[in-house]
Amino acid sequence: MNRLSISQITASIAMLLLGTGGALLLGASPLAIALPVLAGLLVLLICTRGGEHDVSEQSAERVPQSPRLINHPGFADLLEGIADPLLLIGKGRILRANRAARLLLGAHIEGEDARIAIRHPAAAERLTDMAAMTEADMVELVGLGTREQRWQMRIAPFGAAEDMGRLVHLVDHSGAHAAERMRVDFVANASHELRTPLAGILGFIETLADPELGKDTETRQRFLKIMDGEARRMQRLIDDLISLSRIEADKYRAPDSAVDLSGLVAEVAGVFRTSHGERGAEVEISIDAGLPPVRGDRAQLSQLLHNLIGNSAKYGRPGTPIRVTLTEGPSGMTRLIVADEGEGIAPDHLPRLTERFYRVDSGRSRAMGGTGLGLAIVKHIVERHRGRMDIASIVGEGTTISVLLPKMPAGEIKSEMKKG
């Protein structure tokens, strides 16, 4: 049955009224007029009610029920397109998880209880709470994945209120936390390294300023010598800090000059032989013939060689050789090796040797004039040159540091020569 429009209903009522008025003018009895009018009104009422019922049925047929988004064929592709771990949780169970989430939590997590998949007390309550969420929530998780990792878990409501799920987005903040911790440690260590010699210098100045104590020539000379040593130590520390800062500033700009590393090794070894007395004479070099230039920054590579050979001179046993070797390396790289015969380093110290201010023996290092930044500078130079560094040591036998540096492509060497 078709629904009557407002205009059709109005027109029908008007016709009934006109018909009724005409019948009365012609002398018809009221009863004869009333029966057709009531019948007409009844028909209009039936048509209107029936039309409304049909319209509601047609509307229901015309508007199909929208399927759940998670059942859409493209939903899985949408999840996989997000690099961070992403999970969809409903009724306390993981309904969907992208590849990043499966790699972090396990390939089997879909269908599991969220408390088992994400074993963290701070997350369990929020993930299994069946109450409807009114706004997004955020939780910091420590130890998910590995013991040191830190994650920010963002939870947002998903779907209709009667069937609400949880959309969980995990963001790895481990790098930012490590950088912040490194910054704090760096400031604390640098302050400590500067405060110690400065306190000594101020104490000696106060002593020398005393009219009575300052008259002792021997004491004055001894104090001045110590002050000179402490001041120079502070100067070396500041120089290393500035150097490290400059290297880090250029970290993302790879060097583009051709450096004759063979010639540079021979030059630095010659400097040590003339400036480090008997220990300098123990520097031995072995360089393969015909090695091509490396892509690098000559000043930084010179600093790298000075730091590595200097460390071997400090910590190798006197009378033993410091071997510097330059050979062909794998994958189009040049290998530099600096080895000494000393006390060696215990395995538990090796991973931390390139940290700023880290020392195996703090007292010995300071006594030898070390700043604790030498290997940190070497590491950053190697990273800037897109190279690799490896430290191997055997207690009682010595330490070997290997550095791989990329060669300069032959075409770029010719181009640079033409520019020159």
LOPALUM-750531 format. One line per 3 residues: number of its first residue (from 0); their letters; for each residue x, y, z of N, C-alpha, C. Coordinates in steps of 0.1 Angstrom, whole numbers, plus 5000, padded with zeros to 4 digits. Example, Ala and Ser with C-alpha at 12.3 -4.5 7.8 and 13.67 -1.06 7.14 Angstrom:
0> as> 5132:4943:5078:5123:4955:5078:5132:4967:5078; 5128:4978:5071:5137:4989:5071:5129:5000:5079
***
This chain:
0> mnr> 5009:4988:5000:5000:5000:5000:5009:5012:5000; 5006:5022:4991:5014:5034:4990:5009:5044:5000; 5019:5051:5005:5016:5062:5015:5010:5074:5008
3> lsi> 4999:5080:5015:4993:5092:5010:5001:5104:5015; 5003:5114:5006:5011:5126:5010:5001:5135:5017; 5007:5146:5024:4999:5155:5031:4989:5162:5022
6> sqi> 4993:5166:5010:4985:5173:5000:4973:5164:4996; 4976:5151:4994:4965:5141:4990:4955:5140:5001; 4959:5139:5014:4950:5138:5025:4942:5151:5026
9> tas> 4948:5162:5025:4941:5175:5026:4930:5176:5015; 4934:5172:5002:4924:5173:4991:4912:5163:4994; 4915:5151:4999:4904:5142:5002:4894:5147:5012
12> iam> 4900:5153:5023:4891:5159:5033:4883:5170:5027; 4889:5179:5019:4882:5190:5013:4870:5184:5004; 4873:5174:4996:4862:5168:4988:4851:5162:4996
15> lll> 4854:5156:5008:4844:5151:5016:4835:5162:5022; 4841:5174:5026:4834:5185:5031:4825:5191:5020; 4830:5192:5008:4822:5198:4997:4811:5189:4993
18> gtg> 4814:5176:4994:4803:5167:4991:4792:5167:5001; 4796:5168:5014:4786:5169:5025:4778:5182:5024; 4785:5193:5021:4777:5205:5019:4767:5205:5008
21> gal> 4771:5199:4997:4763:5198:4985:4750:5189:4988; 4753:5178:4995:4742:5169:4999:4732:5176:5007; 4736:5184:5017:4727:5191:5026:4719:5201:5018
24> llg> 4725:5208:5008:4718:5218:5000:4707:5211:4991; 4710:5199:4987:4700:5192:4979:4689:5185:4987; 4690:5187:5001:4679:5182:5010:4681:5168:5014
27> asp> 4693:5162:5014:4695:5148:5019:4694:5148:5034; 4691:5136:5039:4689:5135:5054:4703:5134:5060; 4705:5139:5072:4718:5138:5079:4724:5124:5080
30> lai> 4715:5114:5083:4720:5101:5084:4726:5096:5071; 4719:5099:5060:4724:5095:5047:4738:5101:5043; 4740:5113:5049:4752:5120:5046:4763:5115:5055
33> alp> 4760:5112:5068:4770:5109:5078:4777:5096:5075; 4770:5086:5070:4776:5072:5067:4787:5073:5057; 4785:5079:5045:4796:5080:5035:4808:5088:5041
36> vla> 4805:5099:5049:4816:5107:5054:4825:5099:5063; 4818:5091:5072:4826:5082:5082:4834:5072:5074; 4828:5066:5064:4835:5056:5056:4847:5062:5049
39> gll> 4846:5074:5044:4857:5081:5038:4869:5084:5047; 4865:5089:5059:4875:5091:5070:4882:5079:5074; 4874:5068:5075:4880:5055:5079:4891:5050:5068
42> vll> 4887:5052:5056:4896:5048:5045:4909:5056:5045; 4908:5069:5048:4919:5078:5049:4928:5074:5060; 4922:5070:5071:4930:5066:5083:4938:5053:5080
45> ict> 4931:5044:5074:4938:5031:5071:4950:5033:5061; 4947:5042:5051:4958:5045:5041:4970:5051:5048; 4967:5060:5057:4978:5068:5064:4986:5058:5072
48> rgg> 4979:5050:5081:4986:5041:5090:4994:5031:5082; 4988:5025:5072:4994:5015:5064:5006:5020:5057; 5005:5032:5052:5016:5038:5045:5028:5041:5053
51> ehd> 5025:5045:5066:5036:5047:5075:5043:5034:5079; 5036:5023:5080:5042:5010:5083:5050:5006:5071; 5045:5008:5059:5053:5004:5047:5066:5012:5046
54> vse> 5064:5025:5049:5076:5033:5048:5087:5029:5057; 5083:5026:5070:5093:5022:5080:5100:5009:5075; 5092:4999:5069:5098:4987:5064:5107:4990:5053
57> qsa> 5103:4999:5044:5111:5002:5032:5124:5009:5036; 5123:5018:5047:5135:5024:5052:5145:5014:5058; 5139:5004:5065:5148:4994:5070:5155:4986:5060
60> erv> 5147:4984:5049:5153:4976:5038:5164:4985:5030; 5161:4998:5029:5170:5006:5021:5183:5009:5029; 5183:5009:5042:5195:5012:5050:5201:4999:5056
63> pqs> 5210:4993:5049:5216:4980:5054:5224:4982:5066; 5225:4971:5074:5233:4972:5087:5247:4973:5083; 5255:4983:5088:5269:4984:5085:5277:4973:5092
66> prl> 5286:4967:5085:5294:4956:5091:5304:4962:5100; 5309:4954:5110:5319:4959:5119:5332:4961:5112; 5339:4972:5116:5351:4976:5108:5362:4966:5108
69> inh> 5363:4958:5119:5374:4948:5120:5371:4937:5110; 5359:4935:5105:5356:4925:5095:5358:4929:5081; 5361:4942:5079:5363:4948:5066:5375:4942:5060
72> pgf> 5375:4938:5047:5387:4932:5040:5399:4940:5041; 5398:4953:5042:5410:4962:5042:5415:4965:5056; 5408:4960:5066:5412:4964:5080:5426:4958:5083
75> adl> 5429:4946:5079:5442:4940:5082:5453:4948:5076; 5451:4952:5063:5461:4960:5056:5463:4973:5063; 5453:4979:5068:5454:4992:5076:5462:4990:5088
78> leg> 5460:4979:5095:5469:4977:5107:5483:4975:5104; 5486:4967:5093:5499:4964:5089:5507:4976:5084; 5499:4986:5080:5506:4998:5074:5511:5007:5085
81> iad> 5509:5004:5098:5513:5012:5109:5526:5005:5115; 5537:5013:5116:5550:5007:5120:5550:5003:5135; 5543:5011:5144:5543:5008:5158:5533:4996:5161
84> pll> 5536:4989:5172:5527:4978:5176:5513:4984:5179; 5503:4977:5173:5489:4982:5174:5480:4969:5176; 5471:4970:5186:5462:4959:5190:5448:4964:5191
87> lig> 5439:4955:5188:5424:4958:5190:5419:4947:5200; 5414:4952:5212:5410:4943:5223:5395:4945:5225; 5389:4933:5226:5374:4933:5229:5371:4923:5239
90> kgr> 5364:4927:5250:5360:4918:5260:5372:4911:5267; 5383:4919:5268:5395:4914:5275:5404:4905:5266; 5400:4903:5254:5408:4894:5245:5413:4902:5233
93> ilr> 5425:4898:5227:5431:4905:5216:5424:4900:5203; 5416:4909:5197:5409:4905:5184:5418:4906:5172; 5427:4916:5171:5436:4918:5160:5449:4924:5165
96> anr> 5460:4921:5158:5473:4926:5162:5481:4927:5149; 5488:4938:5147:5496:4940:5135:5509:4933:5137; 5517:4933:5126:5530:4925:5126:5539:4930:5137
99> aar> 5540:4943:5139:5549:4949:5149:5545:4944:5163; 5532:4943:5166:5527:4938:5179:5531:4923:5180; 5529:4915:5169:5532:4901:5170:5547:4899:5172
102> lll> 5555:4907:5166:5570:4906:5168:5574:4909:5183; 5567:4918:5188:5570:4922:5202:5565:4913:5213; 5552:4908:5211:5545:4900:5221:5544:4886:5218
105> gah> 5546:4882:5205:5545:4868:5201:5535:4866:5190; 5538:4857:5181:5529:4854:5169:5515:4849:5173; 5514:4843:5185:5502:4836:5189:5492:4845:5197
108> ieg> 5494:4858:5198:5486:4866:5207:5472:4868:5203; 5468:4867:5190:5455:4870:5186:5446:4859:5193; 5435:4863:5199:5426:4854:5206:5429:4852:5221
111> eda> 5441:4856:5225:5446:4854:5239:5440:4865:5248; 5439:4861:5261:5436:4871:5271:5447:4882:5271; 5442:4895:5271:5452:4906:5270:5461:4906:5282
114> ria> 5457:4901:5294:5466:4901:5305:5478:4891:5303; 5475:4880:5295:5486:4871:5293:5496:4876:5282; 5490:4882:5272:5498:4887:5261:5507:4899:5265
117> irh> 5501:4908:5273:5509:4920:5278:5510:4918:5293; 5520:4911:5297:5522:4908:5311:5528:4920:5319; 5519:4929:5322:5524:4941:5329:5512:4946:5338
120> paa> 5515:4947:5351:5504:4950:5361:5497:4964:5358; 5505:4973:5353:5499:4986:5350:5489:4986:5338; 5491:4976:5329:5483:4975:5317:5471:4966:5319
123> aer> 5472:4956:5328:5461:4946:5330:5448:4952:5333; 5447:4961:5343:5435:4966:5348:5428:4974:5336; 5435:4982:5329:5429:4990:5319:5425:4982:5307
126> ltd> 5431:4971:5304:5428:4964:5292:5416:4954:5294; 5414:4950:5306:5403:4941:5309:5391:4947:5315; 5391:4960:5318:5380:4967:5324:5368:4968:5313
129> maa> 5357:4962:5317:5346:4961:5307:5337:4974:5307; 5340:4984:5316:5332:4996:5316:5336:5004:5303; 5326:5011:5298:5328:5020:5286:5338:5031:5289
132> mte> 5347:5033:5280:5356:5044:5282:5350:5057:5276; 5353:5068:5283:5348:5081:5278:5359:5089:5271; 5372:5086:5274:5383:5093:5268:5395:5084:5268
135> adm> 5405:5088:5259:5417:5080:5258:5425:5080:5271; 5433:5069:5273:5441:5068:5285:5455:5065:5281; 5465:5067:5290:5479:5065:5286:5486:5059:5298
138> vel> 5495:5049:5296:5502:5042:5306:5517:5041:5302; 5526:5043:5311:5540:5040:5309:5544:5026:5313; 5550:5019:5304:5554:5005:5307:5569:5003:5306
141> vgl> 5574:4997:5316:5589:4995:5317:5591:4979:5317; 5600:4975:5308:5604:4961:5308:5596:4952:5298; 5587:4958:5290:5580:4951:5280:5589:4949:5268
144> gtr> 5591:4936:5264:5600:4933:5253:5614:4929:5259; 5622:4939:5263:5634:4936:5271:5634:4944:5284; 5643:4941:5293:5643:4947:5306:5644:4962:5306
147> eqr> 5652:4967:5296:5655:4981:5296:5645:4989:5287; 5637:4983:5280:5628:4990:5271:5617:4997:5279; 5613:5009:5274:5603:5017:5279:5592:5020:5268
150> wqm> 5580:5018:5271:5569:5020:5262:5559:5029:5267; 5553:5036:5259:5541:5044:5262:5529:5037:5256; 5520:5032:5264:5508:5025:5259:5496:5035:5259
153> ria> 5491:5037:5247:5479:5046:5245:5467:5038:5243; 5456:5040:5251:5444:5032:5249:5433:5041:5246; 5425:5038:5235:5414:5046:5231:5402:5037:5229
156> pfg> 5390:5042:5232:5378:5035:5230:5375:5032:5215; 5369:5021:5212:5367:5017:5198:5353:5010:5197; 5345:5015:5187:5332:5009:5185:5321:5015:5193
159> aae> 5309:5009:5192:5297:5014:5199:5298:5011:5213; 5290:5018:5221:5290:5017:5236:5287:5003:5241; 5277:4997:5234:5273:4983:5239:5283:4972:5235
162> dmg> 5292:4975:5226:5302:4965:5222:5316:4972:5221; 5319:4981:5231:5331:4989:5230:5344:4980:5231; 5354:4983:5223:5367:4976:5224:5377:4986:5228
165> rlv> 5390:4982:5228:5401:4990:5232:5411:4990:5220; 5414:5002:5215:5425:5003:5205:5438:5006:5212; 5448:4998:5212:5460:4999:5220:5472:5002:5210
168> hlv> 5478:5013:5213:5490:5018:5204:5502:5018:5214; 5512:5011:5210:5525:5011:5218:5536:5019:5211; 5541:5028:5218:5552:5037:5213:5565:5035:5221
171> dhs> 5575:5031:5214:5588:5028:5221:5595:5041:5224; 5597:5044:5237:5604:5056:5242:5617:5053:5247; 5623:5041:5244:5635:5036:5250:5647:5046:5246
174> gah> 5647:5049:5233:5657:5058:5228:5657:5072:5234; 5645:5078:5235:5644:5091:5242:5648:5090:5256; 5644:5080:5263:5648:5078:5277:5663:5077:5279
177> aae> 5669:5068:5270:5683:5066:5271:5691:5079:5268; 5686:5087:5258:5693:5099:5255:5692:5109:5267; 5680:5110:5273:5679:5119:5285:5688:5114:5296
180> rmr> 5688:5101:5298:5697:5096:5309:5711:5099:5306; 5715:5097:5293:5729:5100:5289:5732:5114:5291; 5723:5123:5288:5725:5138:5290:5727:5141:5305
183> vdf> 5719:5135:5313:5720:5138:5328:5733:5132:5333; 5737:5120:5329:5749:5114:5333:5761:5122:5328; 5760:5127:5316:5771:5134:5310:5774:5147:5318
186> van> 5763:5154:5321:5765:5167:5328:5770:5164:5342; 5765:5153:5349:5770:5150:5362:5785:5146:5362; 5789:5138:5352:5803:5133:5351:5812:5144:5347
189> ash> 5808:5153:5337:5816:5164:5333:5818:5174:5345; 5808:5176:5353:5809:5185:5364:5819:5179:5374; 5818:5166:5377:5827:5159:5386:5841:5160:5381
192> elr> 5843:5157:5368:5857:5157:5363:5863:5171:5364; 5855:5181:5362:5861:5195:5363:5862:5199:5378; 5853:5195:5386:5853:5199:5400:5865:5195:5408
195> tpl> 5869:5182:5405:5880:5176:5413:5893:5184:5411; 5898:5186:5399:5910:5194:5397:5909:5208:5401; 5897:5214:5399:5895:5228:5403:5896:5230:5418
198> agi> 5890:5220:5426:5891:5221:5440:5905:5220:5445; 5913:5212:5438:5927:5211:5442:5935:5224:5439; 5932:5230:5427:5939:5242:5424:5935:5253:5434
201> lgf> 5922:5254:5437:5918:5265:5447:5925:5263:5460; 5926:5250:5464:5932:5247:5477:5947:5251:5478; 5954:5248:5467:5968:5252:5466:5970:5267:5465
204> iet> 5961:5274:5458:5962:5288:5457:5960:5294:5471; 5950:5289:5479:5948:5294:5492:5960:5292:5501; 5967:5280:5499:5979:5277:5507:5990:5287:5504
207> lad> 5992:5289:5491:6003:5298:5486:6001:5312:5490; 5988:5316:5492:5985:5330:5495:5988:5333:5510; 5990:5322:5518:5994:5324:5532:6008:5330:5533
210> pel> 6010:5341:5540:6023:5348:5540:6034:5339:5546; 6031:5330:5555:6041:5322:5561:6044:5310:5552; 6033:5302:5548:6035:5290:5540:6041:5293:5526
213> gkd> 6037:5305:5521:6042:5309:5507:6057:5312:5507; 6064:5313:5518:6078:5316:5518:6086:5304:5515; 6081:5292:5517:6088:5279:5515:6089:5277:5500
216> tet> 6101:5279:5495:6103:5277:5480:6100:5263:5476; 6105:5253:5483:6103:5239:5479:6088:5236:5478; 6081:5240:5489:6066:5237:5489:6059:5245:5478
219> rqr> 6063:5257:5476:6057:5265:5465:6059:5259:5451; 6071:5254:5448:6074:5248:5436:6066:5235:5434; 6065:5227:5445:6058:5214:5444:6043:5217:5441
222> flk> 6037:5227:5448:6023:5230:5446:6021:5236:5432; 6030:5244:5428:6028:5250:5414:6029:5239:5403; 6037:5229:5406:6038:5218:5396:6025:5210:5396
225> imd> 6019:5207:5408:6006:5200:5408:5995:5208:5402; 5995:5221:5405:5985:5230:5399:5986:5230:5384; 5998:5231:5379:6000:5231:5364:5995:5218:5358
228> gea> 5997:5206:5365:5992:5193:5360:5977:5193:5360; 5971:5198:5371:5956:5198:5372:5950:5207:5361; 5956:5219:5359:5951:5229:5350:5952:5223:5335
231> rrm> 5963:5216:5333:5964:5210:5319:5954:5198:5318; 5952:5191:5328:5941:5180:5328:5928:5186:5325; 5925:5198:5331:5912:5204:5328:5912:5209:5314
234> qrl> 5923:5214:5309:5923:5219:5295:5921:5207:5285; 5927:5195:5288:5925:5184:5279:5911:5179:5280; 5905:5180:5291:5891:5176:5293:5882:5185:5284
237> idd> 5884:5198:5286:5876:5208:5278:5878:5206:5263; 5891:5204:5259:5894:5202:5245:5886:5189:5240; 5886:5179:5248:5879:5166:5244:5864:5168:5243
240> lis> 5859:5176:5252:5844:5179:5252:5841:5187:5240; 5849:5197:5237:5846:5205:5225:5847:5196:5212; 5857:5188:5212:5859:5179:5200:5848:5169:5199
243> lsr> 5843:5163:5210:5832:5154:5209:5819:5161:5204; 5817:5173:5209:5806:5181:5205:5806:5184:5190; 5817:5187:5185:5818:5190:5170:5816:5178:5162
246> iea> 5821:5166:5167:5819:5154:5159:5804:5150:5159; 5798:5152:5171:5783:5149:5172:5775:5158:5163; 5779:5171:5162:5772:5180:5154:5772:5176:5139
249> dky> 5783:5169:5135:5784:5165:5121:5780:5150:5119; 5774:5145:5129:5770:5131:5129:5763:5126:5117; 5753:5134:5112:5745:5130:5101:5750:5135:5088
252> rap> 5761:5141:5088:5767:5146:5075:5780:5138:5072; 5779:5128:5064:5790:5119:5061:5801:5127:5054; 5814:5124:5058:5825:5130:5051:5826:5126:5037
255> dsa> 5831:5135:5028:5832:5132:5014:5845:5135:5008; 5856:5135:5016:5869:5137:5010:5877:5124:5009; 5886:5123:5000:5894:5111:4998:5907:5113:5007
258> vdl> 5909:5104:5017:5920:5105:5026:5929:5093:5024; 5942:5096:5022:5952:5086:5021:5955:5081:5035; 5948:5070:5039:5950:5065:5053:5964:5059:5055
261> sgl> 5969:5053:5045:5983:5048:5046:5993:5058:5050; 5992:5070:5043:6001:5081:5046:5999:5087:5059; 5986:5087:5063:5982:5093:5076:5987:5084:5088
264> vae> 5986:5071:5086:5991:5062:5097:6006:5063:5099; 6013:5064:5087:6028:5066:5088:6031:5079:5095; 6023:5090:5092:6026:5103:5098:6024:5103:5113
267> vag> 6012:5098:5117:6009:5097:5132:6019:5089:5139; 6023:5077:5133:6033:5068:5140:6046:5076:5141; 6050:5084:5131:6062:5092:5132:6062:5102:5143
270> vfr> 6050:5108:5145:6048:5118:5156:6051:5111:5169; 6045:5099:5171:6046:5092:5184:6061:5088:5186; 6068:5084:5176:6082:5080:5177:6091:5091:5182
273> tsh> 6087:5104:5178:6096:5115:5181:6091:5122:5194; 6079:5120:5198:6074:5127:5210:6071:5119:5222; 6072:5106:5221:6069:5097:5233:6081:5089:5238
276> ger> 6093:5093:5235:6105:5087:5240:6106:5072:5236; 6109:5064:5247:6111:5050:5244:6098:5043:5241; 6087:5047:5246:6074:5041:5243:6070:5044:5229
279> gae> 6073:5056:5224:6070:5059:5210:6078:5051:5200; 6090:5048:5204:6099:5040:5195:6094:5025:5194; 6084:5021:5202:6079:5008:5202:6067:5007:5193
282> vei> 6063:5018:5186:6052:5017:5176:6057:5011:5163; 6050:5000:5160:6054:4992:5147:6042:4993:5138; 6044:4996:5125:6034:4997:5115:6036:4987:5104
285> sid> 6024:4982:5099:6024:4973:5088:6013:4977:5079; 6016:4982:5067:6006:4987:5057:6007:4979:5044; 5996:4974:5040:5995:4967:5027:5997:4977:5016
288> agl> 6004:4973:5005:6007:4982:4994:5994:4983:4985; 5993:4995:4980:5982:4997:4970:5968:4999:4975; 5967:5003:4988:5954:5005:4994:5948:5018:4989
291> ppv> 5936:5018:4984:5930:5031:4979:5926:5040:4991; 5924:5053:4988:5920:5062:4998:5906:5058:5004; 5904:5063:5016:5891:5061:5023:5883:5074:5022
294> rgd> 5870:5072:5023:5861:5084:5023:5861:5089:5038; 5867:5101:5040:5868:5105:5054:5871:5120:5056; 5872:5123:5068:5876:5137:5073:5890:5135:5079
297> raq> 5900:5141:5072:5914:5138:5076:5917:5142:5091; 5912:5153:5095:5915:5158:5109:5909:5148:5119; 5897:5143:5116:5891:5134:5126:5898:5120:5125
300> lsq> 5902:5116:5114:5909:5103:5113:5923:5104:5120; 5929:5115:5119:5942:5117:5126:5939:5117:5141; 5928:5123:5146:5925:5122:5160:5922:5108:5164
303> llh> 5915:5100:5156:5912:5086:5159:5925:5079:5161; 5935:5080:5152:5948:5073:5153:5955:5078:5166; 5956:5090:5168:5962:5095:5180:5956:5089:5193
306> nli> 5943:5088:5194:5936:5083:5205:5939:5068:5207; 5938:5060:5196:5940:5046:5197:5955:5042:5200; 5964:5049:5193:5978:5046:5196:5982:5051:5210
309> gns> 5976:5063:5214:5979:5068:5227:5974:5059:5238; 5962:5053:5236:5957:5044:5246:5967:5031:5248; 5971:5026:5236:5980:5015:5237:5993:5019:5243
312> aky> 5998:5031:5241:6011:5035:5248:6009:5036:5263; 5997:5041:5267:5994:5042:5281:5993:5029:5288; 5985:5020:5282:5981:5008:5290:5988:4995:5286
315> grp> 5996:4996:5275:6004:4984:5272:6017:4984:5281; 6022:4972:5283:6034:4971:5291:6046:4977:5285; 6054:4985:5292:6066:4991:5286:6075:4980:5281
318> gtp> 6081:4982:5269:6090:4972:5263:6083:4963:5254; 6070:4964:5253:6062:4956:5243:6058:4964:5231; 6056:4958:5220:6053:4966:5208:6038:4971:5208
321> irv> 6037:4982:5201:6023:4987:5198:6022:4985:5182; 6014:4976:5178:6013:4972:5164:6001:4979:5158; 6004:4986:5147:5994:4993:5139:5994:4987:5125
324> tlt> 5983:4981:5121:5982:4974:5109:5971:4980:5100; 5974:4981:5087:5964:4986:5078:5963:4976:5066; 5951:4970:5064:5949:4960:5054:5936:4961:5047
327> egp> 5935:4953:5037:5922:4952:5029:5912:4946:5039; 5900:4952:5039:5889:4947:5047:5878:4941:5039; 5867:4936:5045:5856:4930:5037:5847:4940:5032
330> sgm> 5839:4937:5022:5829:4945:5016:5834:4959:5012; 5845:4960:5005:5850:4972:5000:5854:4982:5011; 5859:4977:5022:5864:4986:5033:5878:4983:5036
333> trl> 5884:4993:5043:5898:4992:5048:5898:4989:5063; 5907:4979:5067:5907:4976:5081:5919:4982:5088; 5917:4989:5099:5928:4994:5107:5928:4987:5120
336> iva> 5939:4982:5125:5940:4974:5137:5951:4980:5146; 5948:4983:5158:5958:4988:5168:5958:4978:5179; 5969:4972:5182:5970:4961:5192:5982:4964:5202
339> deg> 5980:4961:5215:5990:4962:5225:5991:4949:5233; 6002:4949:5240:6004:4937:5250:6004:4943:5264; 5993:4942:5270:5992:4948:5283:5984:4939:5293
342> egi> 5978:4945:5303:5970:4938:5313:5957:4932:5307; 5952:4938:5296:5940:4934:5291:5928:4939:5299; 5916:4936:5293:5904:4942:5300:5894:4930:5301
345> apd> 5888:4929:5313:5878:4919:5316:5866:4920:5307; 5860:4909:5303:5848:4909:5293:5837:4918:5298; 5834:4919:5311:5822:4927:5315:5824:4942:5313
348> hlp> 5837:4946:5311:5839:4960:5309:5838:4964:5294; 5840:4954:5285:5842:4957:5271:5830:4965:5265; 5817:4961:5268:5806:4968:5262:5805:4983:5266
351> rlt> 5811:4987:5277:5810:5000:5282:5822:5009:5279; 5832:5004:5272:5844:5011:5271:5843:5024:5263; 5833:5025:5254:5831:5037:5245:5821:5046:5252
354> erf> 5816:5044:5264:5808:5054:5271:5816:5065:5276; 5810:5077:5276:5817:5089:5281:5821:5087:5295; 5834:5090:5299:5839:5090:5312:5840:5076:5319
357> yrv> 5837:5065:5311:5838:5052:5317:5853:5048:5317; 5857:5043:5329:5871:5039:5331:5871:5025:5338; 5880:5017:5333:5881:5004:5340:5888:5006:5353
360> dsg> 5898:5014:5354:5905:5018:5366:5906:5033:5366; 5897:5039:5374:5897:5054:5374:5910:5060:5379; 5915:5055:5390:5927:5060:5396:5939:5060:5386
363> rsr> 5941:5049:5379:5952:5047:5370:5950:5056:5358; 5937:5057:5353:5935:5065:5341:5938:5080:5344; 5933:5085:5356:5936:5099:5359:5951:5101:5361
366> amg> 5958:5092:5367:5972:5093:5369:5980:5094:5356; 5974:5088:5346:5981:5088:5333:5976:5100:5324; 5967:5108:5330:5962:5120:5323:5951:5117:5314
369> gtg> 5944:5106:5315:5932:5103:5307:5920:5111:5311; 5912:5114:5301:5899:5122:5304:5887:5113:5304; 5888:5100:5300:5877:5091:5299:5868:5093:5287
372> lgl> 5873:5101:5278:5865:5104:5266:5872:5099:5253; 5884:5093:5254:5892:5089:5242:5884:5080:5233; 5879:5069:5239:5873:5059:5230:5859:5063:5227
375> aiv> 5852:5072:5235:5839:5077:5231:5841:5086:5218; 5852:5093:5217:5855:5101:5205:5857:5092:5193; 5865:5082:5195:5868:5072:5185:5855:5066:5179
378> khi> 5847:5062:5188:5834:5056:5184:5826:5066:5176; 5825:5078:5180:5817:5088:5172:5823:5091:5159; 5836:5091:5158:5843:5093:5145:5840:5082:5136
381> ver> 5841:5070:5141:5838:5058:5133:5823:5058:5128; 5814:5062:5136:5800:5062:5133:5798:5073:5122; 5804:5085:5123:5802:5095:5114:5808:5091:5100
384> hrg> 5818:5082:5100:5824:5077:5088:5817:5065:5082; 5806:5062:5088:5798:5050:5084:5806:5037:5085; 5815:5036:5095:5823:5025:5096:5819:5016:5108
387> rmd> 5827:5006:5112:5824:4997:5123:5837:4996:5131; 5834:4993:5144:5845:4993:5154:5843:4980:5163; 5854:4973:5166:5853:4962:5174:5865:4962:5184
390> ias> 5862:4958:5197:5872:4958:5207:5873:4943:5213; 5885:4938:5212:5887:4924:5217:5899:4925:5227; 5897:4918:5238:5908:4918:5248:5909:4905:5256
393> ivg> 5921:4901:5260:5923:4890:5268:5931:4894:5280; 5925:4891:5292:5932:4895:5304:5946:4889:5305; 5956:4897:5307:5970:4893:5308:5977:4892:5295
396> egt> 5970:4894:5284:5977:4894:5271:5976:4907:5263; 5965:4914:5264:5965:4927:5257:5951:4930:5251; 5951:4941:5244:5938:4945:5237:5940:4948:5223
399> tis> 5930:4945:5215:5931:4948:5200:5918:4955:5196; 5920:4967:5190:5909:4974:5185:5909:4975:5170; 5898:4970:5163:5897:4970:5149:5887:4980:5144
402> vll> 5890:4987:5133:5881:4997:5128:5880:4994:5113; 5868:4994:5107:5866:4992:5093:5860:5006:5088; 5867:5011:5077:5863:5023:5071:5860:5021:5056
405> pkm> 5850:5028:5051:5846:5026:5037:5856:5033:5028; 5859:5026:5017:5869:5032:5007:5861:5042:4999; 5869:5051:4993:5864:5061:4984:5863:5055:4970
408> pag> 5851:5055:4964:5849:5049:4950:5859:5055:4940; 5864:5047:4931:5874:5052:4921:5869:5064:4913; 5856:5064:4909:5850:5075:4901:5850:5088:4909
411> eik> 5848:5087:4922:5848:5099:4930:5862:5105:4933; 5872:5095:4933:5886:5100:4935:5890:5108:4923; 5887:5103:4911:5890:5110:4898:5883:5124:4898
414> sem> 5870:5124:4902:5863:5136:4901:5869:5147:4911; 5873:5142:4923:5880:5151:4932:5893:5156:4928; 5901:5148:4921:5913:5152:4915:5912:5163:4904
417> kkg> 5901:5161:4896:5899:5171:4886:5895:5185:4892; 5887:5184:4903:5884:5197:4910:5896:5203:4916; 5905:5195:4921:5918:5200:4927:5926:5206:4916
***
